[in-house]
């Protein structure tokens, strides 16, 4: 995904050299914190899967696969929202040009 968009700094801080203590680079730690925030907000129904994927910089399909790895159900929609989401996905899929 990683499309060009206006961004702001992610509001998370960690102790100096924290990333070294958990054997991550600063960039990996930033990505991991974004991922954990996106997963939890999605799980709680605070953001859509599309917004969660956008926060992490991945596609919705990749985000759904990540949900599976972390045992987070992707079926947490209120009844009306699920139908709308499926209709949007079907419409987008039908407009997709495989060539």
C-alpha positions in Angstrom: 0.0 0.0 0.0 2.4 2.8 1.2 0.8 5.5 -0.9 1.9 9.1 -0.5 -0.3 10.8 2.1 -0.1 13.5 4.7 1.0 12.0 8.0 1.8 13.1 11.5 4.2 11.6 14.0 2.8 8.6 15.7 2.3 9.6 19.3 4.3 6.9 21.1 7.5 7.2 23.0 9.8 4.7 24.5 12.9 4.9 26.7 16.2 5.5 25.0 17.5 2.4 23.4 14.4 0.4 24.2 14.3 -1.1 20.7 17.7 -2.7 21.4 16.4 -4.4 24.5 13.7 -6.1 22.5 16.0 -6.8 19.5 14.3 -4.5 17.1 15.4 -1.5 15.1 13.7 1.9 15.8 11.8 1.5 12.5 10.6 -2.1 13.4 9.5 -0.8 16.8 7.5 2.0 15.2 5.9 -0.4 12.8 5.1 -2.9 15.6 3.5 -0.2 17.8 1.4 1.0 14.9 0.4 -2.6 14.2 -0.6 -3.3 17.8 -2.6 -0.1 18.0 -4.4 -0.8 14.7 -5.1 -4.4 15.7 -6.6 -3.4 19.1 -8.6 -0.5 17.8 -10.0 -2.7 15.1 -10.8 -5.5 17.6 -12.6 -3.0 19.8 -14.6 -1.7 16.8 -13.1 1.8 17.0 -11.8 1.8 13.4 -12.6 -0.1 10.2 -10.3 -2.7 8.7 -9.5 -0.3 6.0 -8.4 2.4 8.4 -6.5 -0.1 10.5 -4.6 -1.3 7.3 -4.0 2.4 6.4 -2.5 3.1 9.8 0.0 0.2 9.4 0.6 0.9 5.7 -0.6 -2.5 4.4 -3.5 -3.7 2.3 -6.7 -4.9 3.9 -6.0 -8.5 2.8 -2.6 -8.3 4.5 -4.2 -6.8 7.6 -6.8 -9.6 7.7 -3.9 -12.2 7.5 -2.2 -10.4 10.3 -5.5 -10.5 12.3 -5.4 -14.2 11.9 -1.8 -14.5 13.1 -2.8 -12.6 16.3 -6.1 -14.5 16.7 -8.3 -11.4 16.1 -11.6 -12.1 14.5 -12.3 -10.0 11.3 -16.0 -10.4 11.9 -16.7 -7.7 14.4 -19.1 -5.6 12.4 -22.5 -4.4 13.6 -25.1 -6.1 11.3 -25.7 -3.1 9.0 -22.0 -2.3 8.6 -21.1 -5.8 7.5 -23.6 -5.7 4.7 -22.3 -2.3 3.5 -18.7 -3.4 3.7 -19.4 -6.6 1.7 -21.3 -4.6 -1.0 -18.4 -2.1 -1.3 -15.9 -5.0 -1.6 -18.0 -6.7 -4.2 -18.4 -3.5 -6.2 -14.6 -2.8 -6.0 -13.9 -6.4 -7.1 -16.3 -6.2 -10.0 -14.6 -3.0 -11.2 -11.1 -4.5 -10.9 -9.5 -5.0 -14.3 -7.4 -8.2 -14.1 -5.4 -7.3 -17.2 
